[in-house]
Amino acid sequence: MTLDFNFYVTLSAIIIFAIFLIWTIRLEIKIRKLLGKKCENLDDTLALLKKEVSYLKKYAEKSEENFETIDNKLKKTISGLETVRFNPFKGDGSGGNQSFATALINKEGNGVIISSLYSRDHVSIFSKPIKNLKAEHELTEEERTALQKAKESII
């Protein structure tokens, strides 16, 4: 009976030792994967990670500044555009639908309306500045329509 007991105790100790050995080897493999090829110990890896996190923070700050600059520039670019074609001489056949009114505005509602009146004899071109979606000069119905559609197309 003593032999059986000693055998089981020894077998249990060997099994526990084998489990700890396998667990240690597995843990060592995971640590080596974590450390990577650049560093040999945990302190070097942590220092490298700290350096990389610092770089990423600086990069994020610069990116945020760049995004703000781009957003400010985009507000001033043309984002609403609409053209309305029309015949200013309805009934006499001298113009056709060759005349147009084109509104070009930015997100702030500033821009210009360019209009042309076409007839067989001549072409007239007009430009009217727009500030805060309002014109300094009186607008024709076609120009108002172009401005309204351009306002609706702003994204």
Beta strands, then each sheet from edge to edge (+ up, - down):
strand 1: 78-86
strand 2: 99-106
strand 3: 111-118
strand 4: 123-131
strand 5: 134-135
sheet 1: 1+ 2- 3+ 4- 5+
end
